[in-house]
């Protein structure tokens, strides 16, 4: 808060003092100081506890219901966080310095206070308190940014694909609050030349879901690199989910594809997740007849893969439901799968037109789609969103 603001408006001050004479003296000192003060008074700490919505508390250390540092500690624990100036009549006892060390912004010795000293002490205490709050908020913001960065590295890895002829594009957008959620993805080339990719979404929002998503992604990559069969990989991930989730109702949806070494087909596993699209003009949904349950749902049944023939040139896009749940044109209508399919088809056509015209456009089809959905929504999406595109052009290989 600017110091000029503190000098140009009334200061809200609570005096916690049981002695009527000392209270009258403080009131007269403020009147003589020339500072406009909205002065309240409480005679006990209990009475003061309901009046802490002020900028500064003048606190006597000798109260009927609290004595010494215990009174200060109770005020400092208040959720209101006002500045505190301690009033002490114990000259030379060190009580004032102890109070400042315990968290008070300043102290004054009764009988030695002048109007100018009182006004200056209260103003400076308020200013120092605001500075402390800002410093604390800055520290928390840095801590949050550090934690988010750490989760990003776990949730949003670098695809592990050695075949440069395979197109691998990934994209992620955090929700409107900027916090990572439980969306995750990964792409890994296996020892036999096949390529496994996953997109998943832990139900819920917040750091716990993000941490769980990071754990599931790590478990998936570890299982794939260990050479486990695809269906067994899903079993392992579900076991990790059951062991690590904080509540039994937490579940995760996932879609996994395994592209053959020949790059002409893929095996599709749907675990309660939206069906991927085959990008093009037209863009169409991959088959979903073998849709399975989400991971962590206590019902019978596992997951069966479906073989999808791709041909010699193709692009497949996997995504989380953040794009589906975005609203369109400022209304309450969700974009949905049909709306997303149309957006994707339009962006594929726009990308092709830009390429043929030699025009510069967004860096990738993923960026185009995310920006188009954001535009339709009218701003940042509420939910976090992850997209993965795998592509192969046999004619150019």
C-alpha positions in Angstrom: 0.0 0.0 0.0 1.5 3.4 -1.0 2.5 5.6 2.0 0.6 8.5 0.5 -2.6 6.5 0.9 -1.9 6.0 4.5 -1.6 9.7 5.1 -4.7 10.7 3.1 -7.5 8.7 4.7 -8.7 7.6 8.2 -6.7 4.8 9.8 -8.7 1.9 11.3 -7.2 1.2 14.7 -8.2 -1.1 17.6 -7.0 -0.2 21.0 -6.9 -3.2 23.4 -6.5 -1.6 26.8 -8.4 -2.3 30.1 -7.2 0.9 31.8 -9.6 3.8 31.2 -7.0 6.4 31.9 -4.5 5.0 29.4 -7.3 4.6 26.8 -8.2 8.3 27.2 -4.6 9.3 26.9 -4.2 7.4 23.6 -7.4 9.0 22.2 -6.0 12.5 23.1 -2.6 11.7 21.6 -4.3 10.8 18.3 -6.4 13.9 18.4 -3.3 16.0 18.9 -1.4 14.2 16.1 -3.5 15.6 13.3 -4.1 12.1 12.0 -7.7 11.1 11.3 -8.3 7.7 13.1 -11.3 5.5 13.4 -10.5 4.3 16.9 -12.2 1.4 18.5 -11.6 0.0 21.9 -11.7 -3.4 23.6 -11.0 -4.0 27.3 -10.2 -7.7 27.0 -8.6 -10.0 24.4 -11.9 -11.9 24.1 -13.7 -8.7 23.3 -10.9 -7.7 20.8 -11.2 -11.1 18.9 -14.4 -9.9 17.2 -13.0 -6.6 16.2 -9.8 -7.4 14.4 -11.0 -6.2 10.9 -8.7 -3.2 11.3 -5.4 -2.1 10.0 -3.5 -1.8 13.3 -4.0 -3.1 16.8 -2.5 -1.1 19.7 -2.1 -4.0 22.2 -1.5 -3.7 26.0 0.5 -6.6 27.2 -1.3 -6.7 30.6 -4.9 -7.6 30.1 -7.4 -9.3 32.4 -7.7 -12.4 30.3 -4.2 -12.6 28.8 -0.8 -11.5 29.9 2.5 -10.8 28.1 3.4 -12.7 25.0 0.3 -14.9 25.1 -1.9 -11.9 24.2 0.3 -11.0 21.3 0.4 -14.6 20.0 -3.4 -14.8 20.0 -3.7 -11.6 17.9 -1.0 -12.7 15.5 -2.8 -16.0 14.9 -5.9 -14.1 13.8 -7.0 -14.6 10.2 -7.3 -10.8 9.8 -3.5 -10.3 10.0 -3.6 -6.6 11.2 -0.4 -4.7 12.1 0.4 -4.8 15.8 2.0 -2.1 18.0 2.6 -3.3 21.5 2.0 -0.9 24.4 4.2 -1.6 27.5 4.7 0.2 30.8 7.7 -1.9 31.7 10.6 0.4 30.8 13.9 -1.4 30.4 12.3 -4.9 30.8 12.9 -5.8 27.1 9.2 -6.7 26.7 8.9 -4.5 23.7 11.9 -6.0 21.9 10.6 -9.5 22.7 7.2 -8.5 21.2 8.8 -7.3 18.0 10.9 -10.5 17.8 7.7 -12.5 18.2 6.0 -10.8 15.3 4.8 -7.3 16.3 5.6 -4.5 14.0 6.6 -2.0 16.7 6.3 -1.2 20.4 5.7 2.0 22.5 6.5 2.6 26.1 3.6 4.2 28.0 4.4 7.6 29.4 7.0 8.2 26.7 4.7 8.5 23.7 4.1 11.8 21.9 1.4 12.5 19.4 3.9 12.5 16.5 5.5 9.3 17.7 2.2 7.5 18.0 1.0 8.6 14.5 4.4 7.6 12.9 4.5 4.3 14.7 1.0 3.3 13.6 1.6 4.4 10.0 4.9 2.6 9.7 3.5 -0.5 11.3 0.7 -0.7 8.8 3.2 -0.2 5.9 5.5 -2.9 7.3 2.7 -5.3 7.7 1.6 -4.8 4.1 5.2 -5.3 3.0 5.3 -8.6 5.0 2.1 -9.8 3.5 3.3 -9.0 -0.1 6.6 -10.8 0.6 4.8 -13.8 1.9 2.4 -13.9 -1.1 5.4 -13.6 -3.4 7.1 -16.5 -1.7 3.9 -18.6 -2.0 3.6 -17.7 -5.7 7.2 -18.7 -6.3 6.7 -22.0 -4.4 3.5 -22.6 -6.4 5.3 -21.9 -9.7 8.2 -24.3 -8.6 5.7 -27.0 -7.7 3.8 -26.5 -11.0 7.1 -26.7 -12.9 8.0 -29.9 -11.2 4.6 -31.4 -12.0 4.8 -30.3 -15.6 8.1 -32.2 -16.0 6.3 -35.3 -14.7 3.0 -34.9 -16.5 4.3 -33.4 -19.8 7.3 -35.4 -20.8 9.4 -35.3 -23.9 8.2 -38.1 -26.3 10.7 -40.9 -26.5 10.5 -41.7 -30.2 13.7 -42.4 -32.3 12.0 -42.7 -35.7 12.2 -39.2 -37.1 9.8 -40.1 -39.9 6.9 -40.4 -37.4 5.2 -37.1 -36.7 4.7 -36.6 -32.9 3.0 -33.4 -31.7 1.9 -32.7 -28.2 0.0 -29.8 -26.6 -1.2 -28.9 -23.2 -3.2 -26.0 -21.8 -3.7 -25.5 -18.1 -7.2 -24.4 -17.0 -8.3 -20.9 -16.3 -6.7 -20.7 -12.8 -3.3 -21.7 -14.3 -3.0 -24.8 -12.1 -2.2 -28.2 -13.5 -4.9 -30.8 -13.3 -4.8 -34.5 -13.7 -4.4 -34.6 -17.5 -1.3 -36.4 -18.8 0.2 -37.9 -21.9 3.2 -39.8 -23.1 4.6 -41.4 -26.3 7.3 -44.1 -26.4 8.8 -46.2 -29.2 9.2 -49.8 -28.1 12.0 -52.2 -28.8 10.2 -53.9 -31.7 9.7 -50.6 -33.5 6.0 -50.2 -32.5 5.0 -46.8 -31.0 2.8 -46.7 -27.9 1.0 -43.5 -26.9 -1.3 -42.6 -24.1 -3.6 -39.7 -23.1 -5.2 -39.8 -19.6 -7.3 -37.8 -17.2 -7.6 -38.3 -13.5 -11.0 -37.3 -12.2 -11.0 -34.0 -10.3 -8.9 -30.9 -10.2 -6.0 -29.8 -8.1 -2.5 -30.7 -7.0 -3.4 -34.1 -5.7 -4.9 -35.1 -9.0 -1.9 -33.7 -10.8 0.5 -35.6 -8.7 -1.6 -38.8 -9.2 -1.6 -38.2 -13.0 2.2 -37.8 -12.9 2.5 -41.1 -11.0 0.3 -42.9 -13.5 2.2 -41.6 -16.5 5.5 -42.7 -14.9 4.0 -46.2 -14.2 2.8 -46.4 -17.8 6.2 -45.4 -19.3 8.1 -47.8 -17.0 5.8 -50.7 -18.0 6.1 -49.9 -21.7 9.9 -49.7 -21.6 9.9 -52.9 -19.6 8.4 -54.7 -22.6 5.0 -55.6 -21.0 2.2 -56.5 -23.3 -0.2 -53.6 -23.9 -3.1 -55.1 -22.0 -0.8 -55.8 -19.0 0.4 -52.3 -19.0 -3.1 -51.1 -18.3 -3.4 -53.6 -15.5 -0.2 -52.2 -13.9 -1.4 -48.6 -14.2 -4.7 -49.5 -12.5 -2.9 -51.2 -9.7 -0.8 -48.1 -9.1 -4.0 -45.9 -9.3 -5.7 -48.1 -6.6 -2.6 -47.9 -4.4 -1.9 -44.2 -4.7 -5.3 -42.5 -4.9 -6.3 -40.6 -1.8 -10.0 -41.6 -2.0 -11.6 -44.9 -3.3 -13.9 -43.0 -5.6 -11.0 -41.5 -7.6 -10.8 -42.9 -11.1 -9.0 -42.2 -14.4 -9.9 -42.4 -18.0 -7.3 -43.3 -20.6 -6.9 -44.0 -24.3 -3.9 -45.9 -25.5 -2.8 -46.7 -29.1 0.0 -49.0 -30.2 1.1 -48.3 -33.8 2.5 -51.3 -35.6 6.2 -51.3 -36.6 5.0 -51.2 -40.3 3.1 -47.9 -39.4 0.0 -49.1 -41.3 -2.3 -50.0 -38.4 -2.8 -49.5 -34.7 -4.4 -51.2 -31.7 -6.8 -49.0 -29.9 -7.6 -49.3 -26.1 -10.4 -47.2 -24.8 -10.7 -47.0 -21.0 -13.7 -44.8 -20.5 -12.1 -42.1 -22.5 -13.2 -40.0 -25.6 -12.5 -41.7 -28.9 -9.5 -40.4 -30.9 -10.0 -38.9 -34.4 -8.4 -39.7 -37.7 -7.5 -36.2 -39.0 -8.3 -35.2 -42.5 -11.0 -33.8 -44.8 -13.2 -35.3 -43.6 -12.0 -35.9 -40.0 -13.6 -39.0 -38.6 -13.8 -40.8 -35.3 -11.9 -44.1 -34.8 -14.2 -47.1 -34.1 -15.3 -47.5 -30.5 -17.1 -50.9 -30.4 -14.6 -52.3 -27.9 -14.9 -49.4 -25.4 -13.9 -50.5 -21.9 -14.4 -49.1 -18.4 -12.4 -46.4 -16.7 -9.5 -47.4 -14.5 -10.3 -47.6 -10.8 -14.0 -48.3 -11.4 -15.0 -51.4 -9.3 -16.9 -53.3 -12.0 -16.2 -56.4 -13.9 -14.5 -56.3 -17.3 -11.1 -55.3 -18.6 -10.0 -53.8 -21.9 -9.9 -55.3 -25.3 -8.0 -53.8 -28.1 -9.4 -53.0 -31.5 -7.3 -53.2 -34.6 -7.6 -50.1 -36.9 -6.2 -50.2 -40.4 -4.6 -46.8 -41.2 -3.2 -47.1 -44.7 0.0 -45.4 -46.0 -0.6 -41.9 -44.8 -2.5 -40.8 -41.7 -2.7 -38.6 -38.6 -4.4 -39.7 -35.4 -5.3 -37.2 -32.6 -5.9 -38.1 -28.9 -7.3 -35.6 -26.5 -8.7 -35.1 -23.0 -12.3 -33.8 -22.4 -11.2 -30.2 -21.6 -11.8 -29.4 -25.3 -15.2 -31.2 -25.3 -16.5 -29.3 -22.2 -15.5 -25.9 -23.5 -18.6 -23.7 -24.3 -19.1 -22.0 -27.6 -20.0 -18.4 -28.7 -20.4 -17.1 -25.1 -23.3 -19.4 -24.3 -23.8 -22.5 -22.2 -23.6 -25.0 -25.1 -20.7 -27.4 -25.0 -18.5 -27.9 -28.0 -18.9 -31.7 -27.8 -17.4 -34.4 -30.0 -19.3 -33.2 -33.1 -18.2 -29.6 -32.6 -14.6 -30.7 -32.0 -14.6 -32.9 -35.1 -15.7 -29.9 -37.2 -13.1 -27.6 -35.6 -10.4 -30.2 -36.4 -11.5 -30.7 -40.0 -11.5 -26.9 -40.5 -8.0 -26.6 -39.1 -6.6 -29.4 -41.2 -8.0 -27.7 -44.3 -6.6 -24.3 -43.2 -3.2 -25.9 -42.5 -3.2 -27.4 -46.0 -4.2 -24.1 -47.7 -1.5 -22.2 -45.8 1.1 -24.8 -46.8 0.1 -24.7 -50.5 0.1 -20.9 -50.5 3.5 -20.8 -48.7 1.9 -18.7 -45.9 3.1 -18.7 -42.3 0.7 -20.1 -39.7 0.7 -21.6 -36.2 3.5 -23.9 -35.4 1.5 -27.1 -35.6 -2.0 -28.6 -36.1 -2.2 -29.0 -32.3 -1.6 -25.3 -31.8 -4.2 -24.5 -34.5 -6.8 -26.7 -32.9 -6.2 -25.4 -29.4 -6.4 -21.8 -30.5 -9.6 -22.4 -32.5 -11.3 -24.0 -29.5 -10.1 -21.2 -27.3 -11.5 -18.6 -29.8 -14.9 -20.4 -30.0 -14.9 -20.5 -26.2 -14.1 -16.8 -25.9 -11.0 -17.1 -23.7 -8.9 -19.6 -21.7 -10.6 -22.9 -21.2 -11.9 -23.7 -17.7 -10.5 -27.3 -17.7 -7.0 -28.3 -18.5 -6.5 -30.0 -21.9 -3.9 -32.4 -23.4 -3.6 -33.3 -27.1 -1.3 -35.8 -28.8 -1.0 -36.2 -32.6 0.8 -39.2 -34.2 1.3 -39.1 -38.0 2.9 -41.0 -40.8 3.3 -40.2 -44.5 4.4 -43.4 -46.2 4.7 -41.7 -49.5 7.3 -39.2 -48.1 9.2 -41.8 -46.1 
